Amino acid sequence: MADRRARGKRAEDAARACLTRAGLREIAANANYRGGELDLVMRDADCIVFVEVRYRRSSAFGGGIASVDSGKRRKLVLAAQLFLAEHREYAHAPCRFDVVEASGNPDAPDLRWLKDAFRADEV
């Protein structure tokens, strides 16, 4: 289990670095709320971006992006709503949900960034 957490942390670190290079700014990481966790919360210009990072060694079961099913999406939307209620300064900003799929070597994963992966009104 500890090894799995370590791989997940390395994937999140790689995703954070990739998104930062693309111009996003980190607001929070691993924000835990009842029923869900937000891996990364970032700002892209005036937009608040909730980022789910999914590491998979292989894509045998559809890869990381496919693993963000409707149940996971509901949890992410709920966690995002709780984050916005707690951080009122972002409450009126536009928001989006991105997914970063990490695969391969966990120390230098291949990343696939899917912007606007789903919308809150779709869950």
C-alpha positions in Angstrom: 0.0 0.0 0.0 2.8 2.4 0.8 4.4 1.7 -2.5 1.1 2.5 -4.3 0.9 5.8 -2.4 4.5 6.7 -3.3 3.7 6.0 -7.0 0.6 8.2 -6.8 2.6 11.0 -5.2 5.3 10.8 -7.9 2.5 10.9 -10.5 1.0 14.0 -8.8 4.3 15.7 -8.6 4.9 15.1 -12.3 1.4 16.3 -13.2 1.9 19.5 -11.1 5.2 20.2 -12.8 3.6 19.7 -16.3 0.7 22.0 -15.5 2.9 24.6 -13.9 5.1 24.6 -17.1 1.8 25.2 -19.0 1.1 28.3 -17.0 -1.3 27.1 -14.3 -0.7 28.1 -10.7 -1.2 25.8 -7.7 -3.8 26.8 -5.1 -4.0 23.5 -3.1 -3.0 19.8 -3.2 -4.6 16.8 -1.6 -7.6 18.8 -0.3 -9.7 16.2 1.6 -13.4 16.6 2.1 -16.0 14.2 3.4 -16.6 11.8 0.5 -13.7 12.9 -1.7 -10.3 14.3 -2.3 -9.0 16.9 -4.8 -5.6 15.9 -6.0 -4.7 19.4 -7.3 -6.6 22.7 -7.4 -5.0 25.1 -9.8 -5.7 28.4 -11.4 -5.6 28.9 -15.2 -6.0 32.6 -15.8 -9.4 33.4 -14.1 -10.5 29.7 -14.1 -10.3 27.4 -11.1 -9.2 23.9 -12.3 -9.8 20.8 -10.2 -7.3 18.2 -11.4 -7.7 14.4 -10.9 -4.4 12.6 -11.4 -4.7 8.9 -12.2 -1.6 6.6 -12.4 -1.9 3.3 -14.1 0.9 0.9 -14.9 -0.9 -0.3 -18.0 -4.0 0.6 -20.0 -5.3 -3.0 -19.8 -8.5 -1.8 -18.1 -8.9 1.5 -20.1 -6.2 3.6 -18.5 -6.5 6.4 -16.0 -8.9 8.6 -17.8 -11.4 5.7 -18.2 -11.2 5.1 -14.4 -12.8 8.4 -13.6 -16.3 6.9 -13.8 -19.6 8.6 -12.9 -19.2 7.8 -9.1 -15.8 9.3 -9.0 -17.0 12.3 -10.9 -19.8 12.9 -8.4 -17.3 12.7 -5.5 -15.0 15.2 -7.3 -17.9 17.6 -7.9 -19.0 17.4 -4.3 -15.4 18.0 -3.1 -15.1 21.0 -5.4 -18.3 22.4 -4.1 -17.0 22.1 -0.5 -13.7 23.6 -1.5 -15.5 26.6 -3.1 -17.7 27.0 0.0 -14.5 27.1 2.2 -12.6 29.4 -0.2 -15.2 32.1 -0.9 -12.6 34.2 -2.9 -13.0 31.6 -5.7 -16.7 31.0 -5.4 -17.7 33.1 -8.5 -14.8 32.1 -10.7 -15.4 29.8 -13.7 -14.4 26.2 -12.9 -13.4 23.1 -14.9 -12.4 19.5 -14.2 -9.3 18.2 -15.8 -7.8 14.7 -15.7 -4.1 13.9 -16.0 -3.4 10.3 -16.8 0.1 9.1 -15.8 1.4 5.8 -17.1 4.6 3.9 -17.4 7.7 4.5 -15.2 6.3 6.1 -12.0 9.6 8.1 -11.6 9.2 9.7 -15.1 5.6 8.9 -16.1 4.1 9.6 -19.5 1.4 12.2 -19.0 -1.8 12.8 -20.9 -3.7 15.9 -19.9 -7.4 16.0 -20.7 -8.7 19.6 -20.2 -12.3 20.0 -19.4 -12.7 16.2 -19.0 -16.2 16.5 -17.6 -18.6 19.1 -16.4 -20.3 19.4 -13.0 -23.8 19.6 -14.6 -23.2 16.2 -16.3 -22.9 14.2 -13.1 
